[in-house]
Amino acid sequence: MTTAETKHTSHSPNTLDEAAQRALDYYLNPKPTDEASGKAPTAQLFIVAPDIDTETLLANASEDLLSISAIAADLADDVDGSRRSVILAISRMADGVQLLVERAMDRLEVQATG
């Protein structure tokens, strides 16, 4: 018997199949991880940076809401009937949320000065 023949051990077909599947999964279907923590990421495509302060978050939300309202109001000029009503409702909802965000920003400002 040669050295190569003595090193070969017999494996059950199930063991070989499982090993092959793990190898294929490792190379062809890797499970992404967050390199810093080693945790698997969530299904979120985008995240907000965790170190951004609340005032900055609210200011950006406020600007986005203004943009949504402006886009919806502009679109409402181009359609009629029930679609116009839906688009105007979106614009008005964005305006209402805008007021809530502005109020939250005002409260943060009062807390910072008080």
N, C-alpha and C positions, 0 to 999 in steps of 0.2 A: 504494500500500500504506500502511496506517495504521501508527502506532507499535506498537500492540498486535499487529498481524499480523507485524511484523518481529521482535518479541521471542519469538514462539512458535517453538519448534524441534521437529522431529519426533523422537519416541522410539519405540523398538521396543516392541511389545506386552509382551514379556517384561520389559523394564525398568520399564514402568508397573506391571505386575502385582507385581513384586518390591517396588517402592516402596510400592504400596498395602498389600501384606502387612506390610511393616515398620511402616507407620503404624498399621494395625489392631492389630498385636501390641503396639506401644508403648502404645496407649490402652486396649485391651481385654484384653490378656494380658501385663501388665507382669511383668518378672522382678524380684522383691524383692531388695533389697541391704541389707547392714548399712551404715547411713549413715556410721558412724564409719570403717570400713575400706574401704568400697566393694566388699566381697566378698559373694557370694551366700550366704545363710544355709543351714545344713544342714537336713535334714528334721526336726530336733528341734523339738517344740512348746514345750518348757520347757528352760531351762538353769539351772545353779547359778551364782550370781554368782562370778566368778573371784577376788575378793578375800577370800572367807570362809576363815578359818583352819581347819586340820585338826581341832582340838578341837571347834569349833562344828559342823563337818560330822558328826563322830562322835556328838556329843551329840544332834543332831537325828535321825540314823539310829537311835540307841538308843531314843529316844522313839517313833519310828515303828514300830520292831520290837515294842516293848511293846504298842502299839496293835493291830498286826496279830495278835499272839498272843492278846490279850484278845478281839478280835472273833471270831477263829476258835474259841476255847474257848467263847464264848457261843453261837455258831452250832451247835457240836457238841451242845449240850444240846437242840436243837430237831429233830435228825434221828437216824435209826437206820441200822444196817447199814453198807454199804461207804461211803456218803457221810459218815457220822460218822467213819469211819477216815481218810478223806481229809482232812477238816477238822482232825482232831486231829493228823495228820501235818504239815499246814501250820503249826499252832500250835507244834508241837515244833521244826520247822525254824526258825521265827522265833526261838524261844528259844535254839537253838544259835547262830544268827547274832548274836543279842543278846550272848551270852557272848564271841564273837569281837570284837565292837565294844567291849565293856567292857574286854577285855584290851588292845586297842589304845589305849584312853583311859588306862588305867593306865600303859602304857609311855610315852605322851606326858607324863604327869604326872611320872614318874620322870626323864625327860630334861630337863624344865623345871626340876626342883629339883636335879639333879645336875651 
